[in-house]
Amino acid sequence: MIPVTRLDGQAVYVNADLVMFLESSPETILTLENGKKVTVKETIPQVVDEIVKFKSRCYPGLYENKQPS
């Protein structure tokens, strides 16, 4: 789950695994797998950072830069 803020200031958590895509128009809109949309105050880069942080906690080492052996 990632924290985001609705336009009315309400803090909510979104399941990062259900985010299909992000768009900016000019607010950031998260479209979920079920077709529902969540409009948030955070920018797309901020949402992406939250998703990466979440996935890094779930899968330690997966998102680190690794040198090929």
N, CA, C and O atoms as a Tripos MOL2 file, in Angstrom:
@<TRIPOS>MOLECULE
protein
  276   275    69     0     0
PROTEIN
NO_CHARGES

@<TRIPOS>ATOM
      1 N           0.8440   -1.1740    0.0000 N.3       1 MET1
      2 CA          0.0000    0.0000    0.0000 C.3       1 MET1
      3 C           0.8920    1.2410    0.0000 C.2       1 MET1
      4 O           1.9210    1.2870    0.6740 O.2       1 MET1
      5 N           0.4770    2.2340   -0.7640 N.am      2 ILE2
      6 CA          1.2180    3.4940   -0.7990 C.3       2 ILE2
      7 C           0.3140    4.6250   -0.3250 C.2       2 ILE2
      8 O          -0.8840    4.6220   -0.6080 O.2       2 ILE2
      9 N           0.8840    5.5980    0.4000 N.am      3 PRO3
     10 CA          0.0760    6.7290    0.8530 C.3       3 PRO3
     11 C          -0.0500    7.7780   -0.2570 C.2       3 PRO3
     12 O           0.9320    8.1140   -0.9180 O.2       3 PRO3
     13 N          -1.2570    8.2850   -0.4500 N.am      4 VAL4
     14 CA         -1.5130    9.3910   -1.3730 C.3       4 VAL4
     15 C          -2.5450   10.3120   -0.7200 C.2       4 VAL4
     16 O          -3.1720    9.9570    0.2780 O.2       4 VAL4
     17 N          -2.7030   11.4890   -1.3010 N.am      5 THR5
     18 CA         -3.6300   12.4710   -0.7450 C.3       5 THR5
     19 C          -4.6480   12.8680   -1.8060 C.2       5 THR5
     20 O          -4.2830   13.3520   -2.8780 O.2       5 THR5
     21 N          -5.9240   12.6600   -1.5020 N.am      6 ARG6
     22 CA         -6.9790   13.1000   -2.4150 C.3       6 ARG6
     23 C          -6.9740   14.6260   -2.4840 C.2       6 ARG6
     24 O          -6.3720   15.2870   -1.6370 O.2       6 ARG6
     25 N          -7.6420   15.1820   -3.4870 N.am      7 LEU7
     26 CA         -7.6530   16.6270   -3.6600 C.3       7 LEU7
     27 C          -8.2930   17.3600   -2.4880 C.2       7 LEU7
     28 O          -7.9790   18.5250   -2.2440 O.2       7 LEU7
     29 N          -9.1920   16.6900   -1.7550 N.am      8 ASP8
     30 CA         -9.8270   17.3240   -0.5920 C.3       8 ASP8
     31 C          -8.9640   17.2400    0.6630 C.2       8 ASP8
     32 O          -9.3880   17.6660    1.7370 O.2       8 ASP8
     33 N          -7.7460   16.6880    0.5320 N.am      9 GLY9
     34 CA         -6.8180   16.5980    1.6450 C.3       9 GLY9
     35 C          -6.8810   15.2900    2.4200 C.2       9 GLY9
     36 O          -6.0860   15.0770    3.3360 O.2       9 GLY9
     37 N          -7.8060   14.4180    2.0680 N.am     10 GLN10
     38 CA         -7.9410   13.1390    2.7620 C.3      10 GLN10
     39 C          -6.7890   12.2130    2.3850 C.2      10 GLN10
     40 O          -6.5300   11.9680    1.2060 O.2      10 GLN10
     41 N          -6.1060   11.7030    3.4050 N.am     11 ALA11
     42 CA         -5.0250   10.7400    3.1780 C.3      11 ALA11
     43 C          -5.6400    9.3550    2.9770 C.2      11 ALA11
     44 O          -6.4880    8.9240    3.7590 O.2      11 ALA11
     45 N          -5.2080    8.6700    1.9330 N.am     12 VAL12
     46 CA         -5.6760    7.3120    1.6670 C.3      12 VAL12
     47 C          -4.4780    6.4580    1.2670 C.2      12 VAL12
     48 O          -3.4170    6.9740    0.9140 O.2      12 VAL12
     49 N          -4.6670    5.1500    1.3300 N.am     13 TYR13
     50 CA         -3.6340    4.2110    0.9020 C.3      13 TYR13
     51 C          -4.1730    3.4220   -0.2820 C.2      13 TYR13
     52 O          -5.3200    2.9740   -0.2730 O.2      13 TYR13
     53 N          -3.3400    3.2580   -1.2950 N.am     14 VAL14
     54 CA         -3.7130    2.5540   -2.5150 C.3      14 VAL14
     55 C          -2.8250    1.3280   -2.6550 C.2      14 VAL14
     56 O          -1.6260    1.3840   -2.3810 O.2      14 VAL14
     57 N          -3.4150    0.2300   -3.0780 N.am     15 ASN15
     58 CA         -2.6470   -0.9880   -3.3340 C.3      15 ASN15
     59 C          -1.7970   -0.7590   -4.5880 C.2      15 ASN15
     60 O          -2.3270   -0.6680   -5.6950 O.2      15 ASN15
     61 N          -0.4980   -0.6690   -4.4080 N.am     16 ALA16
     62 CA          0.4220   -0.3650   -5.5030 C.3      16 ALA16
     63 C           0.3760   -1.4180   -6.6020 C.2      16 ALA16
     64 O           0.6640   -1.1160   -7.7600 O.2      16 ALA16
     65 N           0.0180   -2.6470   -6.2540 N.am     17 ASP17
     66 CA         -0.0380   -3.7130   -7.2580 C.3      17 ASP17
     67 C          -1.2420   -3.5770   -8.1850 C.2      17 ASP17
     68 O          -1.2980   -4.2370   -9.2230 O.2      17 ASP17
     69 N          -2.2000   -2.7360   -7.8270 N.am     18 LEU18
     70 CA         -3.4020   -2.5710   -8.6460 C.3      18 LEU18
     71 C          -3.3510   -1.3560   -9.5680 C.2      18 LEU18
     72 O          -4.2740   -1.1330  -10.3520 O.2      18 LEU18
     73 N          -2.2790   -0.5690   -9.4800 N.am     19 VAL19
     74 CA         -2.1590    0.6200  -10.3280 C.3      19 VAL19
     75 C          -1.7860    0.1790  -11.7460 C.2      19 VAL19
     76 O          -0.7450   -0.4360  -11.9740 O.2      19 VAL19
     77 N          -2.6710    0.5150  -12.6870 N.am     20 MET20
     78 CA         -2.4260    0.1680  -14.0940 C.3      20 MET20
     79 C          -1.5820    1.2360  -14.7810 C.2      20 MET20
     80 O          -0.5840    0.9300  -15.4340 O.2      20 MET20
     81 N          -1.9980    2.5050  -14.6240 N.am     21 PHE21
     82 CA         -1.2080    3.5900  -15.1810 C.3      21 PHE21
     83 C          -1.5200    4.8990  -14.4760 C.2      21 PHE21
     84 O          -2.5090    5.0230  -13.7540 O.2      21 PHE21
     85 N          -0.6330    5.8850  -14.7110 N.am     22 LEU22
     86 CA         -0.7480    7.2180  -14.1230 C.3      22 LEU22
     87 C          -0.8470    8.2220  -15.2550 C.2      22 LEU22
     88 O          -0.2120    8.0660  -16.2980 O.2      22 LEU22
     89 N          -1.6570    9.2630  -15.0390 N.am     23 GLU23
     90 CA         -1.7290   10.3260  -16.0280 C.3      23 GLU23
     91 C          -1.8310   11.6630  -15.3080 C.2      23 GLU23
     92 O          -2.2380   11.7280  -14.1480 O.2      23 GLU23
     93 N          -1.4560   12.7220  -16.0050 N.am     24 SER24
     94 CA         -1.4950   14.0600  -15.4410 C.3      24 SER24
     95 C          -2.3550   14.9360  -16.3300 C.2      24 SER24
     96 O          -2.1190   15.0320  -17.5350 O.2      24 SER24
     97 N          -3.3790   15.5930  -15.7200 N.am     25 SER25
     98 CA         -4.2830   16.3830  -16.5630 C.3      25 SER25
     99 C          -4.9780   17.5280  -15.8370 C.2      25 SER25
    100 O          -6.2060   17.5110  -15.9300 O.2      25 SER25
    101 N          -4.4640   18.4680  -15.1680 N.am     26 PRO26
    102 CA         -3.1090   18.5780  -14.6270 C.3      26 PRO26
    103 C          -2.9190   17.8110  -13.3260 C.2      26 PRO26
    104 O          -1.7800   17.5870  -12.9170 O.2      26 PRO26
    105 N          -4.0190   17.3920  -12.6520 N.am     27 GLU27
    106 CA         -3.8580   16.5820  -11.4440 C.3      27 GLU27
    107 C          -3.3720   15.1860  -11.8350 C.2      27 GLU27
    108 O          -3.4860   14.7730  -12.9890 O.2      27 GLU27
    109 N          -2.8380   14.4810  -10.8630 N.am     28 THR28
    110 CA         -2.3970   13.1130  -11.1100 C.3      28 THR28
    111 C          -3.5760   12.1720  -10.9100 C.2      28 THR28
    112 O          -4.2480   12.2100   -9.8790 O.2      28 THR28
    113 N          -3.8180   11.3270  -11.9060 N.am     29 ILE29
    114 CA         -4.9150   10.3700  -11.8480 C.3      29 ILE29
    115 C          -4.3330    8.9640  -11.9000 C.2      29 ILE29
    116 O          -3.6310    8.6030  -12.8450 O.2      29 ILE29
    117 N          -4.6360    8.1740  -10.8690 N.am     30 LEU30
    118 CA         -4.2320    6.7730  -10.8200 C.3      30 LEU30
    119 C          -5.4050    5.9550  -11.3540 C.2      30 LEU30
    120 O          -6.5270    6.0850  -10.8630 O.2      30 LEU30
    121 N          -5.1550    5.1230  -12.3470 N.am     31 THR31
    122 CA         -6.1810    4.2150  -12.8320 C.3      31 THR31
    123 C          -5.8380    2.8210  -12.3290 C.2      31 THR31
    124 O          -4.7350    2.3210  -12.5500 O.2      31 THR31
    125 N          -6.7950    2.2020  -11.6500 N.am     32 LEU32
    126 CA         -6.5920    0.8900  -11.0590 C.3      32 LEU32
    127 C          -7.0690   -0.2080  -12.0080 C.2      32 LEU32
    128 O          -7.7840    0.0680  -12.9710 O.2      32 LEU32
    129 N          -6.6760   -1.4420  -11.7390 N.am     33 GLU33
    130 CA         -7.0280   -2.5740  -12.5940 C.3      33 GLU33
    131 C          -8.5320   -2.7390  -12.7750 C.2      33 GLU33
    132 O          -8.9820   -3.2180  -13.8160 O.2      33 GLU33
    133 N          -9.3190   -2.3430  -11.7630 N.am     34 ASN34
    134 CA        -10.7690   -2.5010  -11.8590 C.3      34 ASN34
    135 C         -11.4350   -1.3360  -12.5930 C.2      34 ASN34
    136 O         -12.6610   -1.2830  -12.6880 O.2      34 ASN34
    137 N         -10.6260   -0.3970  -13.1160 N.am     35 GLY35
    138 CA        -11.1410    0.7350  -13.8720 C.3      35 GLY35
    139 C         -11.4180    1.9680  -13.0340 C.2      35 GLY35
    140 O         -11.6620    3.0460  -13.5760 O.2      35 GLY35
    141 N         -11.3820    1.8210  -11.7170 N.am     36 LYS36
    142 CA        -11.6090    2.9800  -10.8610 C.3      36 LYS36
    143 C         -10.4320    3.9300  -10.9670 C.2      36 LYS36
    144 O          -9.2930    3.5190  -11.1880 O.2      36 LYS36
    145 N         -10.7360    5.2170  -10.8020 N.am     37 LYS37
    146 CA         -9.7120    6.2490  -10.8780 C.3      37 LYS37
    147 C          -9.6440    6.9850   -9.5540 C.2      37 LYS37
    148 O         -10.6650    7.2320   -8.9120 O.2      37 LYS37
    149 N          -8.4220    7.3370   -9.1500 N.am     38 VAL38
    150 CA         -8.2010    8.0910   -7.9240 C.3      38 VAL38
    151 C          -7.3880    9.3220   -8.3150 C.2      38 VAL38
    152 O          -6.2880    9.2000   -8.8550 O.2      38 VAL38
    153 N          -7.9280   10.5030   -8.0420 N.am     39 THR39
    154 CA         -7.2240   11.7520   -8.3300 C.3      39 THR39
    155 C          -6.5160   12.1940   -7.0590 C.2      39 THR39
    156 O          -7.1260   12.2780   -5.9930 O.2      39 THR39
    157 N          -5.2110   12.4780   -7.1840 N.am     40 VAL40
    158 CA         -4.3950   12.7760   -6.0050 C.3      40 VAL40
    159 C          -3.5740   14.0440   -6.2020 C.2      40 VAL40
    160 O          -3.3720   14.5090   -7.3240 O.2      40 VAL40
    161 N          -3.1010   14.5960   -5.0730 N.am     41 LYS41
    162 CA         -2.2870   15.8080   -5.0920 C.3      41 LYS41
    163 C          -0.8420   15.5420   -5.5220 C.2      41 LYS41
    164 O          -0.1920   16.4160   -6.0950 O.2      41 LYS41
    165 N          -0.3450   14.3400   -5.2470 N.am     42 GLU42
    166 CA          1.0540   14.0190   -5.5470 C.3      42 GLU42
    167 C           1.2960   14.0560   -7.0630 C.2      42 GLU42
    168 O           0.3930   13.8150   -7.8640 O.2      42 GLU42
    169 N           2.5420   14.3640   -7.4220 N.am     43 THR43
    170 CA          2.9250   14.3320   -8.8340 C.3      43 THR43
    171 C           3.2010   12.8880   -9.2530 C.2      43 THR43
    172 O           3.3430   12.0080   -8.4050 O.2      43 THR43
    173 N           3.2750   12.6520  -10.5460 N.am     44 ILE44
    174 CA          3.5810   11.3020  -11.0350 C.3      44 ILE44
    175 C           4.9260   10.8110  -10.4780 C.2      44 ILE44
    176 O           4.9970    9.6800   -9.9970 O.2      44 ILE44
    177 N           5.9940   11.6230  -10.5260 N.am     45 PRO45
    178 CA          7.2620   11.1310   -9.9460 C.3      45 PRO45
    179 C           7.1530   10.7790   -8.4570 C.2      45 PRO45
    180 O           7.7930    9.8310   -8.0010 O.2      45 PRO45
    181 N           6.3530   11.5290   -7.7010 N.am     46 GLN46
    182 CA          6.1850   11.2140   -6.2860 C.3      46 GLN46
    183 C           5.4630    9.8750   -6.1060 C.2      46 GLN46
    184 O           5.8310    9.0850   -5.2370 O.2      46 GLN46
    185 N           4.4400    9.6210   -6.9210 N.am     47 VAL47
    186 CA          3.7120    8.3500   -6.8320 C.3      47 VAL47
    187 C           4.6330    7.2000   -7.2280 C.2      47 VAL47
    188 O           4.6500    6.1580   -6.5730 O.2      47 VAL47
    189 N           5.3920    7.3890   -8.2910 N.am     48 VAL48
    190 CA          6.3290    6.3410   -8.7260 C.3      48 VAL48
    191 C           7.3510    6.0540   -7.6220 C.2      48 VAL48
    192 O           7.6660    4.8940   -7.3580 O.2      48 VAL48
    193 N           7.8700    7.1020   -6.9760 N.am     49 ASP49
    194 CA          8.8210    6.9070   -5.8700 C.3      49 ASP49
    195 C           8.1910    6.0890   -4.7440 C.2      49 ASP49
    196 O           8.8420    5.2120   -4.1750 O.2      49 ASP49
    197 N           6.9330    6.3700   -4.4220 N.am     50 GLU50
    198 CA          6.2450    5.6130   -3.3760 C.3      50 GLU50
    199 C           6.0830    4.1410   -3.7750 C.2      50 GLU50
    200 O           6.2400    3.2460   -2.9440 O.2      50 GLU50
    201 N           5.7710    3.9020   -5.0440 N.am     51 ILE51
    202 CA          5.6190    2.5250   -5.5170 C.3      51 ILE51
    203 C           6.9500    1.7870   -5.4360 C.2      51 ILE51
    204 O           6.9990    0.6350   -5.0060 O.2      51 ILE51
    205 N           8.0370    2.4520   -5.8520 N.am     52 VAL52
    206 CA          9.3630    1.8260   -5.7930 C.3      52 VAL52
    207 C           9.7540    1.5490   -4.3470 C.2      52 VAL52
    208 O          10.2940    0.4830   -4.0530 O.2      52 VAL52
    209 N           9.4930    2.4880   -3.4400 N.am     53 LYS53
    210 CA          9.8050    2.2580   -2.0250 C.3      53 LYS53
    211 C           9.0110    1.0680   -1.4830 C.2      53 LYS53
    212 O           9.5520    0.2300   -0.7620 O.2      53 LYS53
    213 N           7.7400    1.0010   -1.8320 N.am     54 PHE54
    214 CA          6.8970   -0.1080   -1.3860 C.3      54 PHE54
    215 C           7.4350   -1.4390   -1.9100 C.2      54 PHE54
    216 O           7.5950   -2.3920   -1.1480 O.2      54 PHE54
    217 N           7.7110   -1.4980   -3.2060 N.am     55 LYS55
    218 CA          8.1840   -2.7510   -3.8030 C.3      55 LYS55
    219 C           9.5710   -3.1240   -3.2700 C.2      55 LYS55
    220 O           9.8880   -4.3070   -3.1460 O.2      55 LYS55
    221 N          10.3910   -2.1260   -2.9560 N.am     56 SER56
    222 CA         11.7170   -2.3970   -2.3920 C.3      56 SER56
    223 C          11.6090   -3.0340   -1.0110 C.2      56 SER56
    224 O          12.4360   -3.8630   -0.6310 O.2      56 SER56
    225 N          10.5750   -2.6350   -0.2630 N.am     57 ARG57
    226 CA         10.3620   -3.2560    1.0510 C.3      57 ARG57
    227 C           9.8520   -4.6860    0.8900 C.2      57 ARG57
    228 O          10.1940   -5.5640    1.6820 O.2      57 ARG57
    229 N           9.0390   -4.9160   -0.1330 N.am     58 CYS58
    230 CA          8.4760   -6.2560   -0.3480 C.3      58 CYS58
    231 C           9.4970   -7.2200   -0.9370 C.2      58 CYS58
    232 O           9.5000   -8.4090   -0.6160 O.2      58 CYS58
    233 N          10.3680   -6.6950   -1.8080 N.am     59 TYR59
    234 CA         11.3430   -7.5230   -2.5240 C.3      59 TYR59
    235 C          12.7320   -6.9090   -2.3590 C.2      59 TYR59
    236 O          13.2540   -6.3160   -3.3030 O.2      59 TYR59
    237 N          13.3380   -7.0370   -1.1810 N.am     60 PRO60
    238 CA         14.6490   -6.4240   -0.9410 C.3      60 PRO60
    239 C          15.6750   -6.8940   -1.9750 C.2      60 PRO60
    240 O          15.7510   -8.0790   -2.3010 O.2      60 PRO60
    241 N          16.4500   -5.9530   -2.4750 N.am     61 GLY61
    242 CA         17.5050   -6.2800   -3.4280 C.3      61 GLY61
    243 C          17.0640   -6.3000   -4.8730 C.2      61 GLY61
    244 O          17.9100   -6.2420   -5.7640 O.2      61 GLY61
    245 N          15.7880   -6.3800   -5.1380 N.am     62 LEU62
    246 CA         15.3010   -6.4820   -6.5110 C.3      62 LEU62
    247 C          15.5520   -5.2070   -7.3020 C.2      62 LEU62
    248 O          15.8350   -5.2690   -8.4990 O.2      62 LEU62
    249 N          15.4530   -4.0500   -6.6500 N.am     63 TYR63
    250 CA         15.5730   -2.7800   -7.3580 C.3      63 TYR63
    251 C          16.9360   -2.1210   -7.1890 C.2      63 TYR63
    252 O          17.0980   -0.9390   -7.4910 O.2      63 TYR63
    253 N          17.8980   -2.8680   -6.7160 N.am     64 GLU64
    254 CA         19.2530   -2.3120   -6.5990 C.3      64 GLU64
    255 C          19.9580   -2.4800   -7.9320 C.2      64 GLU64
    256 O          19.6680   -3.4010   -8.6960 O.2      64 GLU64
    257 N          20.9000   -1.5660   -8.2000 N.am     65 ASN65
    258 CA         21.7200   -1.6870   -9.4090 C.3      65 ASN65
    259 C          22.7100   -2.8200   -9.2000 C.2      65 ASN65
    260 O          23.5150   -2.7930   -8.2690 O.2      65 ASN65
    261 N          22.6430   -3.8000  -10.0600 N.am     66 LYS66
    262 CA         23.5400   -4.9440   -9.9460 C.3      66 LYS66
    263 C          24.4180   -5.0190  -11.1820 C.2      66 LYS66
    264 O          23.9720   -4.7860  -12.3050 O.2      66 LYS66
    265 N          25.6760   -5.3520  -10.9440 N.am     67 GLN67
    266 CA         26.6200   -5.5150  -12.0460 C.3      67 GLN67
    267 C          26.4680   -6.9470  -12.5890 C.2      67 GLN67
    268 O          26.3920   -7.9030  -11.8170 O.2      67 GLN67
    269 N          26.4260   -7.0840  -13.9140 N.am     68 PRO68
    270 CA         26.3580   -8.4560  -14.4650 C.3      68 PRO68
    271 C          27.6080   -9.2450  -14.1150 C.2      68 PRO68
    272 O          28.7070   -8.6920  -14.0810 O.2      68 PRO68
    273 N          27.4410  -10.5400  -13.8540 N.am     69 SER69
    274 CA         28.6010  -11.3600  -13.4780 C.3      69 SER69
    275 C          29.2060  -12.0480  -14.6670 C.2      69 SER69
    276 O          30.1880  -12.7760  -14.5250 O.2      69 SER69
@<TRIPOS>BOND
     1     1     2 1
     2     2     3 1
     3     3     4 2
     4     3     5 am
     5     5     6 1
     6     6     7 1
     7     7     8 2
     8     7     9 am
     9     9    10 1
    10    10    11 1
    11    11    12 2
    12    11    13 am
    13    13    14 1
    14    14    15 1
    15    15    16 2
    16    15    17 am
    17    17    18 1
    18    18    19 1
    19    19    20 2
    20    19    21 am
    21    21    22 1
    22    22    23 1
    23    23    24 2
    24    23    25 am
    25    25    26 1
    26    26    27 1
    27    27    28 2
    28    27    29 am
    29    29    30 1
    30    30    31 1
    31    31    32 2
    32    31    33 am
    33    33    34 1
    34    34    35 1
    35    35    36 2
    36    35    37 am
    37    37    38 1
    38    38    39 1
    39    39    40 2
    40    39    41 am
    41    41    42 1
    42    42    43 1
    43    43    44 2
    44    43    45 am
    45    45    46 1
    46    46    47 1
    47    47    48 2
    48    47    49 am
    49    49    50 1
    50    50    51 1
    51    51    52 2
    52    51    53 am
    53    53    54 1
    54    54    55 1
    55    55    56 2
    56    55    57 am
    57    57    58 1
    58    58    59 1
    59    59    60 2
    60    59    61 am
    61    61    62 1
    62    62    63 1
    63    63    64 2
    64    63    65 am
    65    65    66 1
    66    66    67 1
    67    67    68 2
    68    67    69 am
    69    69    70 1
    70    70    71 1
    71    71    72 2
    72    71    73 am
    73    73    74 1
    74    74    75 1
    75    75    76 2
    76    75    77 am
    77    77    78 1
    78    78    79 1
    79    79    80 2
    80    79    81 am
    81    81    82 1
    82    82    83 1
    83    83    84 2
    84    83    85 am
    85    85    86 1
    86    86    87 1
    87    87    88 2
    88    87    89 am
    89    89    90 1
    90    90    91 1
    91    91    92 2
    92    91    93 am
    93    93    94 1
    94    94    95 1
    95    95    96 2
    96    95    97 am
    97    97    98 1
    98    98    99 1
    99    99   100 2
   100    99   101 am
   101   101   102 1
   102   102   103 1
   103   103   104 2
   104   103   105 am
   105   105   106 1
   106   106   107 1
   107   107   108 2
   108   107   109 am
   109   109   110 1
   110   110   111 1
   111   111   112 2
   112   111   113 am
   113   113   114 1
   114   114   115 1
   115   115   116 2
   116   115   117 am
   117   117   118 1
   118   118   119 1
   119   119   120 2
   120   119   121 am
   121   121   122 1
   122   122   123 1
   123   123   124 2
   124   123   125 am
   125   125   126 1
   126   126   127 1
   127   127   128 2
   128   127   129 am
   129   129   130 1
   130   130   131 1
   131   131   132 2
   132   131   133 am
   133   133   134 1
   134   134   135 1
   135   135   136 2
   136   135   137 am
   137   137   138 1
   138   138   139 1
   139   139   140 2
   140   139   141 am
   141   141   142 1
   142   142   143 1
   143   143   144 2
   144   143   145 am
   145   145   146 1
   146   146   147 1
   147   147   148 2
   148   147   149 am
   149   149   150 1
   150   150   151 1
   151   151   152 2
   152   151   153 am
   153   153   154 1
   154   154   155 1
   155   155   156 2
   156   155   157 am
   157   157   158 1
   158   158   159 1
   159   159   160 2
   160   159   161 am
   161   161   162 1
   162   162   163 1
   163   163   164 2
   164   163   165 am
   165   165   166 1
   166   166   167 1
   167   167   168 2
   168   167   169 am
   169   169   170 1
   170   170   171 1
   171   171   172 2
   172   171   173 am
   173   173   174 1
   174   174   175 1
   175   175   176 2
   176   175   177 am
   177   177   178 1
   178   178   179 1
   179   179   180 2
   180   179   181 am
   181   181   182 1
   182   182   183 1
   183   183   184 2
   184   183   185 am
   185   185   186 1
   186   186   187 1
   187   187   188 2
   188   187   189 am
   189   189   190 1
   190   190   191 1
   191   191   192 2
   192   191   193 am
   193   193   194 1
   194   194   195 1
   195   195   196 2
   196   195   197 am
   197   197   198 1
   198   198   199 1
   199   199   200 2
   200   199   201 am
   201   201   202 1
   202   202   203 1
   203   203   204 2
   204   203   205 am
   205   205   206 1
   206   206   207 1
   207   207   208 2
   208   207   209 am
   209   209   210 1
   210   210   211 1
   211   211   212 2
   212   211   213 am
   213   213   214 1
   214   214   215 1
   215   215   216 2
   216   215   217 am
   217   217   218 1
   218   218   219 1
   219   219   220 2
   220   219   221 am
   221   221   222 1
   222   222   223 1
   223   223   224 2
   224   223   225 am
   225   225   226 1
   226   226   227 1
   227   227   228 2
   228   227   229 am
   229   229   230 1
   230   230   231 1
   231   231   232 2
   232   231   233 am
   233   233   234 1
   234   234   235 1
   235   235   236 2
   236   235   237 am
   237   237   238 1
   238   238   239 1
   239   239   240 2
   240   239   241 am
   241   241   242 1
   242   242   243 1
   243   243   244 2
   244   243   245 am
   245   245   246 1
   246   246   247 1
   247   247   248 2
   248   247   249 am
   249   249   250 1
   250   250   251 1
   251   251   252 2
   252   251   253 am
   253   253   254 1
   254   254   255 1
   255   255   256 2
   256   255   257 am
   257   257   258 1
   258   258   259 1
   259   259   260 2
   260   259   261 am
   261   261   262 1
   262   262   263 1
   263   263   264 2
   264   263   265 am
   265   265   266 1
   266   266   267 1
   267   267   268 2
   268   267   269 am
   269   269   270 1
   270   270   271 1
   271   271   272 2
   272   271   273 am
   273   273   274 1
   274   274   275 1
   275   275   276 2
@<TRIPOS>SUBSTRUCTURE
     1 MET1         2 RESIDUE 1 A MET
     2 ILE2         6 RESIDUE 1 A ILE
     3 PRO3        10 RESIDUE 1 A PRO
     4 VAL4        14 RESIDUE 1 A VAL
     5 THR5        18 RESIDUE 1 A THR
     6 ARG6        22 RESIDUE 1 A ARG
     7 LEU7        26 RESIDUE 1 A LEU
     8 ASP8        30 RESIDUE 1 A ASP
     9 GLY9        34 RESIDUE 1 A GLY
    10 GLN10       38 RESIDUE 1 A GLN
    11 ALA11       42 RESIDUE 1 A ALA
    12 VAL12       46 RESIDUE 1 A VAL
    13 TYR13       50 RESIDUE 1 A TYR
    14 VAL14       54 RESIDUE 1 A VAL
    15 ASN15       58 RESIDUE 1 A ASN
    16 ALA16       62 RESIDUE 1 A ALA
    17 ASP17       66 RESIDUE 1 A ASP
    18 LEU18       70 RESIDUE 1 A LEU
    19 VAL19       74 RESIDUE 1 A VAL
    20 MET20       78 RESIDUE 1 A MET
    21 PHE21       82 RESIDUE 1 A PHE
    22 LEU22       86 RESIDUE 1 A LEU
    23 GLU23       90 RESIDUE 1 A GLU
    24 SER24       94 RESIDUE 1 A SER
    25 SER25       98 RESIDUE 1 A SER
    26 PRO26      102 RESIDUE 1 A PRO
    27 GLU27      106 RESIDUE 1 A GLU
    28 THR28      110 RESIDUE 1 A THR
    29 ILE29      114 RESIDUE 1 A ILE
    30 LEU30      118 RESIDUE 1 A LEU
    31 THR31      122 RESIDUE 1 A THR
    32 LEU32      126 RESIDUE 1 A LEU
    33 GLU33      130 RESIDUE 1 A GLU
    34 ASN34      134 RESIDUE 1 A ASN
    35 GLY35      138 RESIDUE 1 A GLY
    36 LYS36      142 RESIDUE 1 A LYS
    37 LYS37      146 RESIDUE 1 A LYS
    38 VAL38      150 RESIDUE 1 A VAL
    39 THR39      154 RESIDUE 1 A THR
    40 VAL40      158 RESIDUE 1 A VAL
    41 LYS41      162 RESIDUE 1 A LYS
    42 GLU42      166 RESIDUE 1 A GLU
    43 THR43      170 RESIDUE 1 A THR
    44 ILE44      174 RESIDUE 1 A ILE
    45 PRO45      178 RESIDUE 1 A PRO
    46 GLN46      182 RESIDUE 1 A GLN
    47 VAL47      186 RESIDUE 1 A VAL
    48 VAL48      190 RESIDUE 1 A VAL
    49 ASP49      194 RESIDUE 1 A ASP
    50 GLU50      198 RESIDUE 1 A GLU
    51 ILE51      202 RESIDUE 1 A ILE
    52 VAL52      206 RESIDUE 1 A VAL
    53 LYS53      210 RESIDUE 1 A LYS
    54 PHE54      214 RESIDUE 1 A PHE
    55 LYS55      218 RESIDUE 1 A LYS
    56 SER56      222 RESIDUE 1 A SER
    57 ARG57      226 RESIDUE 1 A ARG
    58 CYS58      230 RESIDUE 1 A CYS
    59 TYR59      234 RESIDUE 1 A TYR
    60 PRO60      238 RESIDUE 1 A PRO
    61 GLY61      242 RESIDUE 1 A GLY
    62 LEU62      246 RESIDUE 1 A LEU
    63 TYR63      250 RESIDUE 1 A TYR
    64 GLU64      254 RESIDUE 1 A GLU
    65 ASN65      258 RESIDUE 1 A ASN
    66 LYS66      262 RESIDUE 1 A LYS
    67 GLN67      266 RESIDUE 1 A GLN
    68 PRO68      270 RESIDUE 1 A PRO
    69 SER69      274 RESIDUE 1 A SER
